[in-house]
Amino acid sequence: MQHNECDLIIKGSYILTQDENRTLIENGAVAVCGRKIAEAGPDKEIERDWKAESVIDTGKSVIMPGLINAHTHVPMTLMRGVADDLPLLDWLHNYMFPIESGLTRELVELGAMLGCAEIAASGTTAFLDGYMYEDAVGRAVDQSGLKAVLGEGFFKFPSPFFKTAEKAWDTVKKLDDLFHDNPRIRTAVTPHAVFTTDPDQLAESMKLAEKLGLLWQIHAAESVPETKLTLETFGKRPIEILAEYGLLTERTRIHHCVDVTADEIELIRKSRAQISHNPQSNLKLGSGICPVTKFIAAGINTGLGTDGAASNNNLDMFDEMRTAALLQKGFLRDPEAMPAGTVLDMATINGARFLGFEDTGSIKPGFSADIIAVDMDKMHLKPVYNPLSHVVYSAGGQDVALTVCDGNVVYRDGKHMTLDVESISREAEKAVKWALKRLG
């Protein structure tokens, strides 16, 4: 019998395809050719029709699309735990900004390497980043084998990183040129927030995003104190300013959206902008609870993100999914408010749309082979009645046994295939003295 040839077959107890019908395949397998998924189906059929150079049998596992982190600052792994139990504005102005003003390109790359290792090991295959020296972040992403959208962050000019707007725009253009032909890395225009920038400069940066065809991302409406500060400075609320200056468009990605009104949700809906939900960071900083069910009900595409490891304090998207589901149920006193399937959509297919990667987030023919396997052969994951609810309510990043991105195995059974984690870990420990010295 004639077999089709492929590079890799991945087998497991269940496949959560996240296709249009949310098909669940029991005793399934995925055939991978190069960077793409060729076919997914019952293992007997895949083995009958396909011959592979390599077969990975993940045993009692759930195979699913790699998770997608819609908002993070990966190099901030170096600040994990340096300033906890503080409100947003105190945390930013008195701790993060003093540390970050002393960052070097080498430190940013180290933090990004550490973050990428954590991300790969916990089952995330793509993320939307915003930080400084994003070319260094890109080197880490490229080496790790993961996917990312990278945004060079900027504040009101002059700032410690950019004395003028022109220098910031030049850096954005160079970043886009640097990764223009990279199939796994894209770029975005990334102002920090309304209250840390200037509306006219925001409008200018949007023109740049339109010219280059890039996403435009910003923190907005993250907390009540932020809204108060924005009102005092500009006379309007953050979302109102975005609307007034033409900054709510299809390319707009808004992070947090905790302090919003019904009218502001409608403005976002009409503009076809998208939001990311960051429940753990919002909770830890005491910023509040995003009314995410209202955004979803309005038909606004909503991704899920961890934010940075300095305000979370991890990059575990399984942890984030569980929090997202439980928080809305408790807050709204409605156990049906945020079903497991809705949360998984946010972390996969909705996240793919949020990042602009239209060929990931699902396991189906023609899509990128961004695939993970969750080891279900553990005491806290037995017995299995519903694989979908299990990965949201019971599993964690530590249960990921396999991470494949673009058809390449980047992590398997506790081993990183692309990163020297021992060296990264050793260097990361040295960053403690540097950070504490920055804080005096």
C-alpha positions as CSV (number, residue, x, y, z in Angstrom):
1,M,0.0,0.0,0.0
2,Q,1.2,3.5,-1.0
3,H,1.9,5.8,2.0
4,N,2.1,9.6,2.0
5,E,5.5,10.7,3.4
6,C,5.7,13.2,6.2
7,D,8.3,14.4,8.7
8,L,6.6,13.7,12.0
9,I,3.6,11.9,13.5
10,I,2.5,12.9,17.0
11,K,0.2,10.4,18.8
12,G,-1.9,10.8,22.0
13,S,-5.0,9.8,23.8
14,Y,-7.0,12.9,22.8
15,I,-6.7,15.7,20.3
16,L,-8.4,19.0,21.0
17,T,-8.3,20.3,17.5
18,Q,-9.9,23.8,18.1
19,D,-11.1,23.6,14.5
20,E,-14.4,25.2,13.5
21,N,-16.4,22.4,15.1
22,R,-14.1,22.1,18.1
23,T,-13.6,18.4,17.1
24,L,-12.3,16.1,19.8
25,I,-10.4,13.0,18.5
26,E,-9.9,10.1,20.8
27,N,-6.7,8.0,20.2
28,G,-5.6,10.4,17.6
29,A,-2.5,11.4,15.7
30,V,-1.2,14.4,13.7
31,A,0.9,14.1,10.6
32,V,3.3,17.0,10.1
33,C,5.0,17.9,6.8
34,G,7.7,20.5,7.1
35,R,6.2,23.5,9.0
36,K,2.6,22.5,8.3
37,I,0.0,20.1,9.6
38,A,-0.9,17.6,6.8
39,E,-3.7,15.7,8.6
40,A,-5.2,15.0,12.0
41,G,-7.4,12.0,12.8
42,P,-7.7,8.6,14.5
43,D,-4.2,7.2,15.0
44,K,-4.9,4.0,13.0
45,E,-5.9,6.0,10.0
46,I,-2.9,8.3,10.2
47,E,-0.5,5.4,10.6
48,R,-2.3,3.6,7.6
49,D,-2.0,6.6,5.3
50,W,1.3,8.3,6.4
51,K,4.9,7.2,6.8
52,A,7.0,9.5,8.9
53,E,10.7,9.9,9.6
54,S,9.9,10.4,13.3
55,V,7.0,9.2,15.4
56,I,6.4,10.7,18.9
57,D,3.9,8.7,21.0
58,T,2.9,11.0,23.9
59,G,1.0,8.2,25.5
60,K,-1.8,9.2,27.9
61,S,-2.0,12.8,26.8
62,V,-4.0,15.6,25.3
63,I,-2.6,17.0,22.1
64,M,-3.7,20.5,21.4
65,P,-2.7,23.7,19.6
66,G,0.2,25.7,21.3
67,L,-1.2,28.4,23.5
68,I,-0.9,32.0,22.5
69,N,0.0,34.8,25.0
70,A,-1.7,38.0,23.8
71,H,0.2,40.3,26.1
72,T,3.5,40.0,27.8
73,H,6.9,41.7,28.4
74,V,9.2,38.7,28.2
75,P,12.5,40.3,29.4
76,M,10.8,41.3,32.7
77,T,11.5,37.7,33.9
78,L,14.6,39.4,35.3
79,M,12.4,41.5,37.6
80,R,10.3,38.6,38.8
81,G,9.5,39.2,42.5
82,V,11.6,42.4,42.8
83,A,8.6,44.5,43.8
84,D,5.4,42.7,44.9
85,D,2.2,43.7,46.7
86,L,2.1,47.2,45.3
87,P,-0.5,49.2,43.3
88,L,0.1,49.8,39.6
89,L,1.3,53.4,39.6
90,D,3.6,53.0,42.6
91,W,5.0,49.7,41.1
92,L,5.6,51.4,37.8
93,H,7.1,54.8,38.8
94,N,9.1,53.8,41.9
95,Y,10.3,50.3,41.0
96,M,10.0,49.3,37.3
97,F,11.0,52.6,35.7
98,P,14.1,53.1,37.8
99,I,15.2,49.5,37.0
100,E,14.4,49.7,33.4
101,S,16.2,53.0,32.8
102,G,19.4,51.0,33.4
103,L,18.7,48.1,31.1
104,T,21.3,47.1,28.5
105,R,20.7,45.2,25.3
106,E,22.5,42.2,26.8
107,L,20.3,42.2,29.9
108,V,17.2,42.4,27.8
109,E,18.4,39.4,25.7
110,L,19.1,37.4,28.8
111,G,15.6,38.1,30.2
112,A,14.1,37.2,26.9
113,M,16.0,33.9,26.8
114,L,14.8,33.1,30.3
115,G,11.3,34.0,29.3
116,C,11.3,32.0,26.1
117,A,12.6,28.9,28.0
118,E,9.7,29.3,30.5
119,I,7.2,29.9,27.7
120,A,8.3,26.8,25.6
121,A,8.3,24.5,28.7
122,S,4.8,25.6,29.7
123,G,3.1,25.0,26.3
124,T,3.0,28.5,24.7
125,T,4.2,28.7,21.1
126,A,3.5,32.4,20.2
127,F,3.3,35.7,22.1
128,L,2.8,39.5,21.6
129,D,5.7,41.3,23.3
130,G,6.3,44.9,24.1
131,Y,9.6,46.2,25.6
132,M,12.9,47.9,24.9
133,Y,15.7,46.6,22.7
134,E,13.3,44.3,20.9
135,D,15.9,43.4,18.4
136,A,17.6,41.5,21.3
137,V,14.2,39.9,22.2
138,G,14.0,38.9,18.6
139,R,17.3,37.1,18.7
140,A,16.1,35.1,21.7
141,V,12.8,34.2,20.0
142,D,14.6,33.2,16.8
143,Q,17.0,30.9,18.8
144,S,14.2,29.4,20.8
145,G,12.2,28.5,17.7
146,L,9.0,30.2,19.0
147,K,6.8,32.8,17.3
148,A,6.3,36.4,18.4
149,V,5.1,39.8,17.5
150,L,7.6,42.3,18.9
151,G,6.9,45.9,19.8
152,E,9.6,48.5,20.6
153,G,8.0,50.4,23.5
154,F,8.2,54.2,23.8
155,F,7.1,56.9,26.2
156,K,6.6,60.6,26.0
157,F,9.7,62.2,24.3
158,P,12.4,62.8,25.5
159,S,12.7,59.5,27.4
160,P,15.7,57.5,28.6
161,F,15.5,55.4,25.4
162,F,14.4,57.9,22.8
163,K,15.2,61.6,22.9
164,T,13.0,62.4,19.9
165,A,10.0,60.8,18.1
166,E,12.2,60.5,15.0
167,K,14.6,58.2,16.7
168,A,11.8,56.0,18.0
169,W,10.2,55.8,14.5
170,D,13.6,54.9,13.0
171,T,14.0,52.1,15.6
172,V,10.6,50.7,14.8
173,K,11.4,50.8,11.0
174,K,14.7,49.0,11.6
175,L,13.1,46.4,13.8
176,D,10.5,45.7,11.0
177,D,13.3,45.5,8.4
178,L,15.3,43.1,10.6
179,F,12.5,40.5,10.9
180,H,10.6,41.3,7.7
181,D,11.5,38.0,6.1
182,N,11.4,35.9,9.2
183,P,8.4,33.5,9.1
184,R,8.0,33.3,12.9
185,I,8.6,36.9,13.9
186,R,6.6,40.1,13.2
187,T,6.6,43.5,14.7
188,A,4.2,46.1,16.1
189,V,4.1,49.8,17.0
190,T,4.0,50.0,20.8
191,P,3.3,53.1,22.8
192,H,3.3,52.3,26.5
193,A,0.0,54.0,27.6
194,V,-2.1,57.1,27.1
195,F,-0.9,58.6,30.4
196,T,2.8,58.0,29.7
197,T,2.8,59.4,26.2
198,D,1.2,62.3,24.3
199,P,-2.0,62.1,22.1
200,D,-0.3,63.8,19.2
201,Q,2.6,61.4,19.3
202,L,0.2,58.5,19.6
203,A,-1.5,59.7,16.4
204,E,1.8,60.0,14.7
205,S,2.7,56.5,15.7
206,M,-0.5,55.2,14.3
207,K,0.3,56.7,10.9
208,L,3.6,54.8,11.1
209,A,1.8,51.6,11.8
210,E,-0.6,52.2,8.9
211,K,2.4,52.9,6.6
212,L,4.2,49.8,7.6
213,G,1.1,47.6,7.8
214,L,1.7,46.7,11.5
215,L,-0.4,46.1,14.6
216,W,-0.6,49.0,17.1
217,Q,-0.7,48.0,20.7
218,I,-1.2,50.0,24.0
219,H,-2.0,49.6,27.7
220,A,-5.3,51.4,28.3
221,A,-8.0,51.7,31.0
222,E,-5.9,49.4,33.2
223,S,-7.0,50.9,36.6
224,V,-9.2,53.6,38.2
225,P,-6.1,55.6,39.3
226,E,-4.8,55.5,35.7
227,T,-8.1,56.9,34.5
228,K,-8.0,59.6,37.1
229,L,-4.5,60.6,36.1
230,T,-5.4,60.6,32.4
231,L,-8.5,62.8,33.2
232,E,-6.3,65.2,35.2
233,T,-3.7,65.4,32.4
234,F,-5.9,65.4,29.3
235,G,-9.4,66.0,30.4
236,K,-10.7,62.8,29.0
237,R,-10.7,59.1,29.8
238,P,-8.1,56.8,28.1
239,I,-10.6,55.1,25.6
240,E,-12.1,58.5,24.8
241,I,-8.7,59.8,23.9
242,L,-8.0,56.8,21.7
243,A,-11.3,57.4,19.9
244,E,-10.9,61.2,19.5
245,Y,-7.4,60.8,18.0
246,G,-8.4,58.1,15.5
247,L,-6.5,55.4,17.4
248,L,-9.3,52.8,17.5
249,T,-8.9,50.9,14.3
250,E,-8.8,47.3,13.1
251,R,-5.0,47.2,13.8
252,T,-5.5,48.4,17.4
253,R,-4.8,46.0,20.3
254,I,-5.7,47.2,23.7
255,H,-4.3,45.6,26.9
256,H,-6.2,45.3,30.2
257,C,-9.4,47.4,29.7
258,V,-10.4,47.1,33.4
259,D,-12.0,50.5,33.9
260,V,-14.4,50.9,31.0
261,T,-17.9,52.1,30.5
262,A,-20.6,50.6,28.3
263,D,-20.1,53.5,25.8
264,E,-16.4,52.7,25.6
265,I,-17.0,49.0,24.9
266,E,-19.3,50.1,22.1
267,L,-16.6,52.4,20.7
268,I,-14.2,49.5,20.7
269,R,-16.8,47.2,19.1
270,K,-17.5,49.7,16.3
271,S,-13.9,50.2,15.5
272,R,-13.2,46.4,15.3
273,A,-10.2,46.9,17.7
274,Q,-9.3,43.9,19.9
275,I,-8.5,43.5,23.6
276,S,-6.3,41.3,25.7
277,H,-7.5,40.0,29.1
278,N,-4.8,39.8,31.8
279,P,-6.6,38.6,34.9
280,Q,-3.6,37.6,37.1
281,S,-1.7,40.8,36.6
282,N,-4.8,42.9,37.2
283,L,-5.5,41.1,40.4
284,K,-1.9,41.2,41.7
285,L,-1.6,44.9,41.1
286,G,-5.0,45.5,42.6
287,S,-6.1,47.1,39.3
288,G,-9.6,45.5,39.3
289,I,-11.5,43.0,37.2
290,C,-12.0,43.4,33.4
291,P,-15.7,43.0,32.4
292,V,-14.5,40.5,29.8
293,T,-17.8,38.8,29.3
294,K,-19.2,42.1,28.1
295,F,-16.5,42.4,25.5
296,I,-17.1,38.8,24.3
297,A,-20.9,39.4,24.2
298,A,-20.3,42.5,22.1
299,G,-18.4,40.3,19.6
300,I,-15.0,41.9,20.3
301,N,-12.2,39.5,19.7
302,T,-10.5,38.9,23.1
303,G,-7.1,37.3,23.6
304,L,-5.6,36.1,26.9
305,G,-2.3,37.3,28.3
306,T,-0.1,36.9,31.3
307,D,1.5,40.4,31.2
308,G,5.1,40.4,32.4
309,A,6.6,38.1,35.0
310,A,7.1,41.1,37.3
311,S,3.4,41.5,37.8
312,N,2.1,37.9,37.5
313,N,4.7,36.3,38.5
314,N,4.9,33.6,35.8
315,L,4.3,33.2,32.1
316,D,2.1,30.0,32.5
317,M,-0.9,30.3,30.2
318,F,-2.6,27.3,31.8
319,D,-2.5,29.1,35.1
320,E,-4.0,32.2,33.3
321,M,-6.8,30.2,31.7
322,R,-7.9,28.8,35.1
323,T,-7.9,32.2,36.7
324,A,-9.8,33.8,33.8
325,A,-12.5,31.2,34.1
326,L,-12.8,31.2,37.9
327,L,-12.6,34.9,38.3
328,Q,-15.6,35.7,36.2
329,K,-17.7,33.0,37.7
330,G,-17.1,34.3,41.2
331,F,-17.3,38.0,40.4
332,L,-20.6,37.6,38.5
333,R,-21.9,34.8,40.8
334,D,-22.6,32.8,37.7
335,P,-20.9,29.4,37.2
336,E,-21.8,29.6,33.5
337,A,-20.2,33.0,33.0
338,M,-16.9,31.8,31.5
339,P,-17.0,28.2,30.2
340,A,-13.8,26.2,29.7
341,G,-14.3,26.3,25.9
342,T,-14.6,30.1,25.8
343,V,-11.3,30.4,27.8
344,L,-9.5,27.9,25.6
345,D,-10.7,29.8,22.5
346,M,-9.2,33.0,24.0
347,A,-5.8,31.2,24.5
348,T,-5.8,29.6,21.0
349,I,-7.8,30.7,18.0
350,N,-8.7,34.1,19.4
351,G,-5.1,34.7,20.4
352,A,-3.9,33.8,16.9
353,R,-6.3,36.4,15.4
354,F,-5.1,38.9,18.0
355,L,-1.5,38.4,17.0
356,G,-2.4,38.4,13.3
357,F,-1.1,34.8,12.8
358,E,-4.1,33.4,10.8
359,D,-2.6,30.0,10.3
360,T,-2.1,28.9,13.9
361,G,-4.3,28.2,17.0
362,S,-6.0,25.1,15.5
363,I,-4.9,21.6,14.6
364,K,-6.1,21.2,11.0
365,P,-4.6,20.6,7.5
366,G,-2.7,23.6,6.2
367,F,-2.1,25.2,9.5
368,S,1.3,25.7,11.1
369,A,2.4,22.7,13.2
370,D,2.3,24.6,16.5
371,I,1.3,21.7,18.7
372,I,1.7,20.8,22.4
373,A,1.0,17.6,24.4
374,V,-0.2,17.7,28.0
375,D,0.8,14.6,30.0
376,M,-2.4,13.3,31.6
377,D,-0.7,10.3,33.3
378,K,-0.4,12.2,36.6
379,M,-2.4,11.9,39.9
380,H,-3.9,15.4,39.7
381,L,-5.2,14.7,36.2
382,K,-7.0,11.4,36.9
383,P,-9.5,10.3,35.9
384,V,-10.3,12.1,32.6
385,Y,-14.0,12.7,31.9
386,N,-13.7,15.8,29.7
387,P,-10.2,16.6,28.2
388,L,-11.2,20.2,27.5
389,S,-12.2,21.1,31.0
390,H,-9.2,19.2,32.4
391,V,-6.7,21.3,30.5
392,V,-8.4,24.5,31.8
393,Y,-9.3,23.6,35.4
394,S,-6.8,20.9,36.3
395,A,-3.6,21.1,34.2
396,G,-0.7,23.5,34.5
397,G,2.3,24.4,32.5
398,Q,4.4,21.9,34.4
399,D,2.3,19.1,32.8
400,V,3.4,20.0,29.2
401,A,5.5,17.1,27.8
402,L,6.0,18.3,24.3
403,T,6.1,21.7,22.5
404,V,6.4,21.8,18.7
405,C,6.5,25.1,16.9
406,D,6.5,25.4,13.1
407,G,7.1,21.7,12.9
408,N,10.2,21.7,15.0
409,V,10.4,20.1,18.5
410,V,11.6,22.9,20.9
411,Y,10.8,21.1,24.2
412,R,10.3,17.5,25.1
413,D,10.1,15.6,28.4
414,G,11.8,18.3,30.4
415,K,14.5,19.0,27.9
416,H,14.9,22.2,25.8
417,M,16.1,21.4,22.3
418,T,17.0,25.0,21.3
419,L,18.2,26.8,24.4
420,D,21.1,26.3,26.9
421,V,18.9,26.6,30.0
422,E,21.8,25.9,32.4
423,S,23.8,28.9,31.1
424,I,20.7,31.1,31.0
425,S,19.7,30.2,34.6
426,R,23.2,30.8,35.8
427,E,23.4,34.3,34.2
428,A,19.9,35.2,35.4
429,E,20.9,34.7,39.0
430,K,23.5,37.5,38.6
431,A,20.8,40.0,37.6
432,V,19.6,40.2,41.2
433,K,22.5,42.4,42.3
434,W,22.1,44.6,39.3
435,A,18.3,45.2,39.9
436,L,18.7,45.8,43.6
437,K,21.6,48.3,42.9
438,R,19.3,50.2,40.6
439,L,16.8,50.5,43.4
440,G,19.5,51.8,45.8
